[in-house]
Amino acid sequence: MPSNTCRYLSALLSEGTFSKAAQFLDISQPSLSQFLLRLETEIGTELVDRQVKPLKLTPAGELFLRTERQIDQMRETCVKQIDDIKAGVRGHVTIGASDYRETFFLTEVLPVFRSRFPSIEIEITEGRTKELEELAMEGTTDFSLVISPLYHPQSLEVTELYQEKILVAMSINHPVAQRFPNITGEEYPPLDFRELDRENFIVIKKGQMMNRLYHDLCDRTGASPRVVLESESMIAALALASAGLGVTLTTETLARRAATAEPIRCFSIVPDVPPRTVAAAYRSDRYLSKAARELIQVMLDVAGAKFQRG
């Protein structure tokens, strides 16, 4: 937990006034003012510029807060390392994950992990791809399940877990599915993305890799599908596609395991789309606890068995 010094200075910086910062911290305004005055007296200089609104840190204040945050991080690392030295693997791990990854990966991982390490508490924080990276960068999560390559590769390390193929999905009654019957018997026969020009399309919202991939395919092929819906969730998008509302991008995992109301038809994509690499991402400059490392190892074990089964 951050020290009071970090918390109080950060609150003054983010809230902009003493009254709002005190309310945010759930303390009285005089207590906050007295704390800052004592701190500035001890340091021998002003840390907060009170002449501007919203309040800002002075250059000395910025340096002091940056140093205090580093000290807090070192203290946190020390506590984690001491915990790891103790007998047994205990502790608390916070994972960042999308609802999709929760449903189709963590439901297989966590029962195995719980059976091996019953003393470790797990907390899951949900978010979209870019948000999950930011949660790992901030240290809000011990690690996040993300797609590699990253938005912020300079700040995070990754452990690659598995790969999943990207497909185009639609109702079996969709005109494109009817136009291209599966004569060869392939599980996912190839379909040129240009065939989807002007077809209704369900797109994953901006901020997720699937959104970027959709626009990349449009740029590469010149196709212009009609975006009829935008969804936060690949699970929801696939369900809507199965109901005949349009075509969507999905993964092989969802194509095989998602329970849709109506049958779907899936195609591999032309031009070729590389498989997505799912990875555990964590801060490169922070200590990754033994509990978190053990959880990543279980993920590797489960992913290996899962994708060997196909």
C-alpha positions in Angstrom: 0.0 0.0 0.0 1.3 3.5 -0.9 2.6 5.6 2.1 0.5 8.5 3.3 3.1 10.9 1.7 2.4 9.4 -1.7 -1.3 9.2 -1.2 -1.7 12.7 0.0 0.6 14.4 -2.6 -1.0 12.3 -5.4 -4.5 13.3 -4.2 -3.6 17.0 -4.2 -2.2 16.6 -7.7 -5.2 14.7 -9.1 -8.0 16.6 -7.3 -6.5 20.1 -7.6 -7.7 21.6 -4.3 -7.2 20.9 -0.6 -10.9 20.4 0.0 -11.4 17.9 -2.8 -8.2 16.0 -2.0 -9.3 15.8 1.7 -12.7 14.5 0.6 -11.1 12.0 -1.7 -8.8 10.8 1.1 -11.7 10.8 3.7 -9.8 13.1 6.1 -10.4 16.6 7.3 -8.9 19.5 5.3 -7.0 20.9 8.3 -5.4 17.5 8.8 -4.2 17.4 5.2 -2.9 21.0 5.4 -1.1 20.3 8.6 0.5 17.2 7.2 1.8 19.0 4.1 3.1 21.9 6.2 5.0 19.5 8.5 6.4 17.7 5.5 7.6 21.0 3.8 9.1 22.2 7.1 11.0 18.9 7.4 12.2 19.0 3.7 12.9 22.8 3.9 11.1 23.8 0.7 7.6 24.1 -0.7 6.3 20.9 -2.4 2.9 22.3 -3.6 2.4 25.5 -5.5 -0.6 27.0 -3.8 -0.8 30.1 -6.1 -2.2 28.2 -9.0 -5.6 26.5 -9.5 -5.7 23.6 -9.9 -2.8 22.9 -7.5 0.5 21.8 -8.9 3.6 20.3 -7.4 6.7 22.4 -7.5 9.7 21.0 -9.2 10.9 19.9 -5.8 7.5 18.3 -5.1 7.6 16.4 -8.4 11.1 15.0 -7.5 10.0 14.2 -4.0 6.8 12.3 -5.1 8.7 10.4 -7.7 11.3 9.3 -5.2 8.6 8.4 -2.6 6.9 6.2 -5.2 10.2 4.4 -6.0 10.7 3.9 -2.2 7.2 2.5 -1.9 7.8 0.1 -4.8 11.1 -1.1 -3.2 9.2 -1.7 0.0 6.5 -3.6 -1.8 9.1 -5.7 -3.5 10.9 -6.4 -0.3 7.6 -7.6 1.4 6.9 -9.9 -1.6 10.4 -11.4 -1.5 10.2 -12.0 2.2 6.9 -13.7 1.7 8.4 -15.9 -0.9 11.3 -16.9 1.4 8.7 -18.3 3.9 7.8 -21.9 3.8 5.1 -22.7 1.2 3.6 -20.7 -1.6 1.0 -18.2 -0.3 -0.2 -14.8 -1.1 -2.6 -12.9 -3.4 -2.4 -12.6 -7.2 -4.4 -10.1 -9.2 -4.9 -11.0 -12.9 -6.2 -8.7 -15.6 -8.3 -10.5 -18.2 -11.1 -10.0 -20.7 -14.5 -11.6 -20.2 -13.7 -13.9 -23.1 -10.4 -15.0 -21.6 -12.1 -15.5 -18.2 -14.8 -17.8 -19.8 -12.7 -19.8 -22.1 -9.3 -20.0 -20.4 -9.4 -19.1 -16.7 -12.3 -21.5 -16.1 -9.8 -24.3 -17.1 -6.8 -22.8 -15.4 -8.1 -21.7 -12.0 -9.4 -25.1 -10.8 -6.0 -26.7 -11.5 -4.2 -23.9 -9.8 -6.5 -24.0 -6.8 -5.9 -27.7 -6.4 -2.1 -27.2 -6.4 -2.0 -24.0 -4.3 -5.1 -23.7 -2.1 -3.5 -20.9 0.0 -3.2 -18.4 -2.8 -6.1 -15.9 -3.3 -6.9 -14.9 -6.8 -8.6 -11.6 -7.9 -9.6 -10.9 -11.5 -9.8 -7.4 -12.9 -11.7 -7.1 -16.2 -10.8 -4.9 -19.1 -10.2 -4.6 -22.8 -6.8 -5.3 -24.4 -5.3 -1.9 -24.2 -6.8 -1.3 -20.7 -5.3 -4.6 -19.5 -1.8 -3.6 -20.6 -2.2 -0.3 -18.7 -3.3 -2.1 -15.6 -0.2 -4.2 -15.7 2.0 -1.1 -16.3 0.4 0.7 -13.4 0.9 -2.3 -11.1 -2.8 -2.6 -10.5 -2.5 -6.2 -11.7 0.4 -8.6 -11.0 0.0 -9.5 -14.7 -2.6 -9.2 -17.4 -3.6 -11.7 -20.1 -3.0 -9.7 -23.3 -2.3 -10.1 -27.0 1.3 -9.9 -28.3 2.7 -7.8 -29.8 1.9 -5.2 -27.2 0.8 -1.6 -27.4 3.6 -0.7 -24.8 6.4 -3.2 -25.4 9.0 -1.0 -23.8 7.4 -1.1 -20.4 6.3 -4.8 -20.1 7.8 -8.3 -20.2 5.7 -11.1 -21.5 5.5 -14.9 -21.1 3.8 -16.3 -24.3 1.1 -18.8 -23.3 -0.5 -20.1 -26.5 -1.6 -19.1 -30.0 -5.1 -19.0 -31.5 -6.2 -18.9 -35.1 -8.4 -16.0 -36.3 -11.5 -16.9 -38.4 -14.4 -15.2 -40.1 -17.8 -16.4 -38.7 -21.4 -16.2 -39.9 -24.7 -18.0 -39.8 -24.9 -21.2 -41.8 -27.7 -19.6 -43.7 -25.7 -16.4 -44.6 -25.6 -15.8 -48.4 -21.8 -16.0 -48.4 -21.9 -19.4 -46.6 -24.4 -20.6 -49.1 -22.3 -19.3 -52.0 -19.2 -21.2 -50.8 -20.2 -24.7 -49.8 -17.6 -26.8 -48.1 -16.7 -29.2 -50.9 -13.3 -30.2 -49.6 -14.4 -31.1 -46.1 -11.9 -28.7 -44.5 -12.8 -27.6 -41.0 -12.2 -23.9 -41.9 -12.0 -23.5 -45.7 -10.3 -20.3 -47.0 -12.4 -17.3 -47.8 -11.2 -14.1 -49.5 -12.0 -11.1 -47.3 -13.0 -9.3 -50.5 -16.1 -11.5 -50.7 -17.4 -9.6 -47.6 -17.4 -6.3 -49.4 -20.7 -4.5 -48.6 -21.8 -7.4 -46.4 -23.2 -6.6 -42.9 -20.4 -6.8 -40.3 -20.3 -6.9 -36.5 -17.1 -5.2 -35.4 -15.4 -5.3 -32.0 -15.1 -1.9 -30.5 -12.0 0.3 -30.8 -9.3 -0.4 -28.2 -9.2 -4.2 -28.9 -6.9 -6.1 -31.3 -9.8 -7.4 -33.3 -10.8 -3.9 -34.2 -7.3 -3.2 -35.4 -7.3 -6.4 -37.4 -10.7 -5.6 -39.1 -9.4 -2.3 -40.3 -6.1 -3.8 -41.4 -8.0 -6.4 -43.5 -10.1 -3.6 -45.1 -7.0 -1.7 -46.0 -5.2 -4.7 -47.4 -8.1 -5.9 -49.5 -10.0 -2.7 -50.4 -13.2 -4.4 -49.0 -15.8 -2.1 -47.3 -18.2 -4.2 -45.3 -21.2 -2.3 -43.7 -20.7 -2.0 -40.0 -24.1 -2.7 -38.5 -23.1 -3.2 -34.9 -20.1 -2.7 -32.6 -19.7 -4.9 -29.6 -17.4 -4.9 -26.5 -17.4 -8.7 -26.5 -16.3 -11.3 -29.0 -18.7 -13.8 -27.3 -21.7 -11.4 -28.0 -20.5 -10.7 -31.5 -20.4 -14.4 -32.4 -23.9 -14.9 -30.9 -25.2 -12.0 -33.0 -23.5 -13.4 -36.1 -25.1 -16.8 -35.5 -28.5 -15.1 -35.4 -27.9 -13.8 -38.9 -27.2 -10.1 -38.1 -23.9 -10.1 -39.9 -20.4 -11.5 -40.2 -17.7 -11.1 -37.5 -14.1 -12.0 -36.7 -13.7 -14.7 -34.1 -11.1 -17.1 -32.8 -10.8 -20.9 -33.2 -11.4 -21.3 -29.5 -14.8 -19.5 -29.7 -15.7 -21.3 -32.9 -15.3 -24.6 -31.2 -16.5 -23.9 -27.7 -19.0 -21.1 -27.7 -22.6 -22.1 -27.3 -24.5 -20.1 -30.0 -28.2 -20.1 -30.4 -27.9 -21.1 -34.1 -25.2 -23.0 -35.9 -22.3 -21.0 -37.4 -20.0 -21.4 -40.4 -16.3 -20.4 -40.0 -13.7 -19.7 -42.7 -10.0 -19.1 -42.5 -9.1 -15.7 -43.9 -7.4 -14.8 -47.2 -5.1 -12.9 -47.2 -3.4 -14.8 -44.5 -3.8 -13.6 -40.9 -1.2 -14.7 -38.4 -2.5 -16.4 -35.3 -2.9 -14.3 -32.1 -0.3 -14.9 -29.4 -1.9 -14.8 -25.9 0.6 -13.8 -23.3 1.0 -12.9 -19.6 2.3 -9.3 -19.4 3.9 -7.8 -16.3 6.1 -4.8 -15.4 9.7 -5.4 -16.3 11.0 -3.3 -13.3 8.8 -5.0 -10.6 9.3 -8.1 -8.7 6.9 -10.9 -9.8 5.9 -12.9 -6.8 6.4 -16.6 -6.5 2.6 -17.0 -6.4 2.2 -15.1 -9.7 5.0 -17.1 -11.3 3.4 -20.4 -10.2 0.1 -19.2 -11.7 1.8 -18.4 -15.0 3.3 -21.9 -15.0 -0.1 -23.5 -14.5 -1.4 -21.4 -17.4 1.5 -22.8 -19.6 0.7 -26.4 -18.5 -3.1 -26.0 -19.2 -2.5 -24.2 -22.5 -0.1 -26.9 -23.6 -2.6 -29.7 -22.9 -5.5 -27.7 -24.3 -4.0 -27.0 -27.6 -2.4 -30.4 -28.0 -6.0 -31.7 -27.7 -6.9 -29.2 -30.4 
